[in-house]
């Protein structure tokens, strides 16, 4: 896991490049999310911010901050879990393919995949053929990470 100071530097640099205003609450919430390897709910973020920064942030503020960063493609909402994860490519200026995720059903670890846009375009084309228009072509696939699989077999 990257050091908190490294994550803070990445966050501040990327927000500066995009001309985004960073408040202390935005920084606290994003650093907690960036430091975590698993998805977090808004209430888990509230607890982490209180634990790490000694400040209780109201739920509505957490949701607004998450929405702000989601609009910037710096945070992704996992629809199947109603949780959030920091973009694995936070400093790439949104040039990465659409977000796709592997989620461990045991430990809740989340890994972001880089499936090519061409492959996702094929899914969109097939959906159109059967009368669907994809609003948000985000795939969330559940599995078991290697670490949890080894625990189960060991």
N, C-alpha and C positions, 0 to 999 in steps of 0.2 A: 504494500500500500504506500502511496506517495505521502510524503510528509505534508502536514497541514500548511506549512509555510509555502511549499511548492504549489499546493492546490490554490492557496490564496493568491499567489502571484499569477497563476494561469487564469483564474477568475477575473482578477482586476485588469489584466492585460486584454483579455478577450472582451470584457465589457467596455473598456476604454476604446478598443478598436471599433466597436459597434456604436460608440457614443451613448452608451447606456449609463444611467445614474445608479450608483450602488449605495443603498442605505445600509446601516448596520444590520438590520433584520434580514435584508436580502443576502448579505454576506454570510451571516450565521446559518441561515437555512441552506444556502447552496453549499457551504463548506461541509455541513453535516451530510448532505446528500452525496456530495462528491467523494467524501471519505468512506462512505458505505459501499460494500460490494453487493448489497442486496437492496431490493426495493423497500421503500418506506412509505407508510401512510402519513397523512398530515399530523395525526395525533402522535405518531412515533417521532416525527420531527419536532413537535412541541416538546416532548420529553427530552430528546437529545439536546435541544437548544438550552433547555433549563439546566440539564446536567452539565453541559460543556461551557455555557456562558452565564449561568445564573440568572437567566431572564426568561420569564414566561411570556410567550407570544400567543395572542389570541388566535383561535382557529381560523377566523375569517381573514386575518392578516397572512397566515401561512398559505391559505388557498389562493389569495391574491398574488403572493410572491411566486408560488408555483405556476400560476396561470401566466404571469409576466415572463418567466423563464421558458415556459412551454411555447409561448408565442415566438420566442427567439430561437427555438429548436435547441435549447441548452438543457431542457428537461423533457423527459418523455413520460406520459401517463400510461401505465399498464392497465388496460381496460379490464382484463380478466380478474385482476386483483384489487383494483381501485387503489393502486399505490403508484409511487413516482420513483424515477431513477434519473440520475444525471447522465447526460449524453456522453458516451464513451469517446466521442470525437468533438468535444466541446470547443476546441481551438482550431477547427478546420474551416470556419466561415461557412458552414452549412453546405459544403460541397460533397459531402458523403451521400451514399445512397439512402433511401428511406429506411427508417429504423425497423429492425427485426430483432426478436429477443428469444433467448433460451432461458427458461426459468426452472430451477431445481425445485421439485415438489417437496423435497426433504428439508433443506436448509434455507430456501428462498433466495439463494444466490441468483443473480441475473447477469447474463452476458449479452452484449449487443453484437449482432452479426452485421456484416456488410454484404448483403445479397445484392447482386447487381440490379440496376434499374431495368435492364433488359428483361430479366426474369420476372420482376414484379409487373412490368408492362404486359407480359404474357398472361399473367393472372388477371389483370384488368381487362385485357382483350377477351379472354374466356368468359369473364363475368358479364361483359357487354353482350356477348353472343346469347346468353341465357336470360337477358333482361335485367341485369343489375349494373348499377354504377357505384363503384367503390368510393366512399367518402374519405376514408382514411385507411389506405392499404398498409396497415401495420400487422405483422404476424407475431403472435406470442405463442411459442411452443413450449410445452411442459415436458420435462424429462428429469433425469437424476444426474447430478454432476459426478465426476470421477471419484472425488473424495467421499461422497455419501454412498456411492455404489460399493466402494472398497470397505466401508464400515459395515454395510449390510452383508457382504460376502465373507468378511473376516470374522 
